[in-house]
């Protein structure tokens, strides 16, 4: 049933997004703490996003077969860039005066990271998460070609049997999901920026 595919698509995206957030933030923090690693890490995640998503899924399928896990890994690899880049930029953008004050209070580097730097950088990190979430919704469409299911299956089947109803249903469901998630996360993002007295970046 088409509605089952909507839920399947949503769970694929949310599962992948959980991993993306953890991996992306960790890589962003590492690139911040160790500047020599910053360029290699950012270059790698940048290159991964330049590879067409269907090609990425195809390469993964060769090694892991066609299944949901293949789709989730593909989404992760393709959507890491905004979180890694925004985490790095957000941490580097914390005021030097604030960092100096934290050190003056005797904070260790790790304590400062979790109690000062990350909270101040979080609005920008969340912007990256929002971008990754919307990107993941579109990338997951190609999951149908590697046995991952989702709304891509509805659209592909509609194309095969020339069913405009299925094509429109799949397309409308994707648009609604993307707009809903983006809208909710956009409201949260505005609150985060207001809380620390910063202006949101222009979209």
C-alpha positions as CSV (number, residue, x, y, z in Angstrom):
1,X,0.0,0.0,0.0
2,X,1.3,3.5,-0.8
3,X,0.8,4.8,2.8
4,X,3.0,2.0,4.0
5,X,5.7,3.3,1.6
6,X,5.4,6.8,3.2
7,X,6.1,5.4,6.6
8,X,8.9,3.2,5.2
9,X,10.5,6.3,3.6
10,X,10.2,8.3,6.8
11,X,11.8,5.6,8.9
12,X,14.7,5.2,6.4
13,X,15.4,8.9,6.5
14,X,15.1,9.2,10.3
15,X,17.3,6.2,10.9
16,X,20.0,7.5,8.6
17,X,19.7,11.0,10.1
18,X,20.4,9.7,13.5
19,X,23.7,8.3,12.3
20,X,24.5,11.4,10.2
21,X,24.1,13.7,13.2
22,X,26.5,11.6,15.4
23,X,29.1,11.0,12.7
24,X,28.8,14.5,11.3
25,X,29.2,16.3,14.7
26,X,32.1,14.0,15.7
27,X,33.9,14.7,12.4
28,X,33.3,18.4,12.8
29,X,34.6,18.4,16.3
30,X,37.7,16.5,15.3
31,X,38.4,18.9,12.4
32,X,38.0,21.8,14.9
33,X,40.2,20.3,17.6
34,X,42.9,19.1,15.2
35,X,43.2,21.8,12.5
36,X,45.7,19.7,10.4
37,X,42.8,17.2,9.9
38,X,40.3,19.9,9.0
39,X,41.1,20.2,5.3
40,X,41.3,16.4,4.6
41,X,38.0,15.7,6.5
42,X,36.1,18.5,4.7
43,X,37.5,17.6,1.3
44,X,36.5,13.9,1.7
45,X,32.9,14.7,2.7
46,X,32.7,17.4,0.0
47,X,33.9,14.8,-2.6
48,X,31.3,12.3,-1.4
49,X,28.5,14.7,-2.1
50,X,29.7,15.4,-5.6
51,X,29.2,11.7,-6.5
52,X,25.7,11.1,-7.9
53,X,23.6,9.5,-5.1
54,X,22.4,6.7,-7.4
55,X,26.1,5.9,-8.2
56,X,26.9,5.9,-4.5
57,X,24.1,3.5,-3.8
58,X,25.3,1.3,-6.7
59,X,28.8,1.1,-5.4
60,X,27.7,0.2,-1.9
61,X,25.3,-2.4,-3.3
62,X,28.2,-4.2,-5.0
63,X,29.8,-4.8,-1.6
64,X,26.8,-5.1,0.7
65,X,23.9,-6.3,-1.6
66,X,20.6,-4.5,-2.1
67,X,18.7,-3.8,1.1
68,X,17.7,-1.1,3.5
69,X,21.2,-1.0,5.1
70,X,22.7,-0.1,1.7
71,X,20.2,2.8,1.4
72,X,20.9,4.1,4.9
73,X,24.7,4.0,4.4
74,X,24.3,5.8,1.1
75,X,22.2,8.5,2.7
76,X,24.7,8.9,5.5
77,X,27.7,9.3,3.0
78,X,25.8,11.8,0.8
79,X,24.4,14.0,3.6
80,X,27.3,14.4,6.0
81,X,28.7,17.6,4.4
82,X,26.4,20.3,5.9
83,X,26.7,18.9,9.4
84,X,30.5,18.5,9.3
85,X,31.0,21.9,7.8
86,X,28.6,23.7,10.1
87,X,30.0,22.1,13.2
88,X,33.5,23.1,12.2
89,X,32.4,26.7,11.3
90,X,30.2,27.0,14.4
91,X,33.0,26.0,16.7
92,X,35.6,28.2,15.0
93,X,33.1,31.1,15.1
94,X,32.8,31.2,18.8
95,X,34.1,34.5,20.1
96,X,37.8,34.4,21.0
97,X,36.9,36.5,24.1
98,X,34.5,33.9,25.3
99,X,37.1,31.2,24.8
100,X,39.7,33.2,26.6
101,X,37.2,33.8,29.5
102,X,36.6,30.1,29.7
103,X,40.3,29.3,29.9
104,X,40.7,32.0,32.5
105,X,38.1,30.3,34.7
106,X,40.3,27.2,34.6
107,X,38.2,25.1,32.2
108,X,39.9,22.2,30.5
109,X,39.7,22.1,26.7
110,X,37.2,19.2,26.8
111,X,35.0,20.9,29.5
112,X,35.0,24.1,27.5
113,X,34.1,22.2,24.4
114,X,31.0,20.6,25.9
115,X,29.9,23.5,28.2
116,X,30.8,26.6,26.1
117,X,31.8,26.0,22.5
118,X,29.2,23.4,21.5
119,X,26.2,25.2,23.1
120,X,27.1,28.4,21.4
121,X,27.8,26.7,18.0
122,X,24.6,24.5,18.2
123,X,22.3,26.9,16.2
124,X,24.6,26.7,13.2
125,X,25.1,22.9,13.7
126,X,21.3,22.6,13.7
127,X,21.1,24.5,10.5
128,X,23.4,21.8,9.0
129,X,21.1,19.1,10.5
130,X,18.1,20.7,8.8
131,X,19.8,20.7,5.4
132,X,20.9,17.1,5.9
133,X,17.4,16.0,6.8
134,X,15.8,17.6,3.6
135,X,18.7,16.2,1.5
136,X,18.1,12.7,2.9
137,X,14.4,12.7,1.9
138,X,15.4,13.2,-1.8
139,X,18.3,10.7,-1.7
140,X,16.2,8.0,-0.2
141,X,14.0,8.0,-3.3
142,X,16.8,6.1,-5.1
143,X,16.6,3.4,-2.5
144,X,14.1,1.5,-4.7
145,X,16.8,0.7,-7.1
146,X,18.8,-1.2,-4.5
147,X,16.0,-2.9,-2.7
148,X,15.5,-0.3,0.0
149,X,11.8,0.5,-0.7
150,X,10.3,3.9,0.2
151,X,8.4,6.3,-1.9
152,X,10.8,5.8,-4.8
153,X,9.1,2.4,-5.3
154,X,5.7,4.1,-5.7
155,X,7.0,6.5,-8.3
156,X,9.0,3.9,-10.2
157,X,6.0,1.5,-10.3
158,X,3.8,4.4,-11.5
159,X,6.3,5.1,-14.3
160,X,6.4,1.4,-15.3
161,X,2.6,1.0,-15.5
162,X,2.0,4.6,-16.7
163,X,-0.1,5.4,-13.6
164,X,-0.2,9.1,-13.1
165,X,-2.1,8.5,-9.8
166,X,0.9,6.7,-8.3
167,X,3.4,9.2,-9.7
168,X,1.5,12.1,-8.3
169,X,0.9,10.4,-4.9
170,X,4.6,9.6,-4.5
171,X,5.7,13.1,-5.6
172,X,3.1,14.8,-3.3
173,X,4.1,12.7,-0.3
174,X,7.7,13.5,-0.8
175,X,7.0,17.2,-1.1
176,X,4.8,17.2,2.0
177,X,7.3,15.3,4.0
178,X,10.1,17.6,3.0
179,X,8.1,20.8,3.7
180,X,6.8,19.5,7.0
181,X,10.2,18.5,8.4
182,X,11.9,21.6,7.0
183,X,9.1,23.8,8.5
184,X,9.3,22.2,11.9
185,X,13.1,22.4,12.0
186,X,13.0,25.9,10.7
187,X,10.9,27.0,13.7
188,X,13.2,25.3,16.1
189,X,16.2,26.9,14.4
190,X,14.8,30.4,14.8
191,X,14.3,29.8,18.5
192,X,17.9,28.6,18.9
193,X,19.2,31.7,17.2
194,X,17.0,34.0,19.3
195,X,18.0,32.2,22.5
196,X,21.7,33.2,22.0
197,X,20.9,36.6,20.4
198,X,22.2,35.9,16.9
199,X,20.6,36.5,13.6
200,X,19.8,33.5,11.4
201,X,21.9,33.2,8.2
202,X,20.2,34.0,5.0
203,X,18.7,31.0,3.3
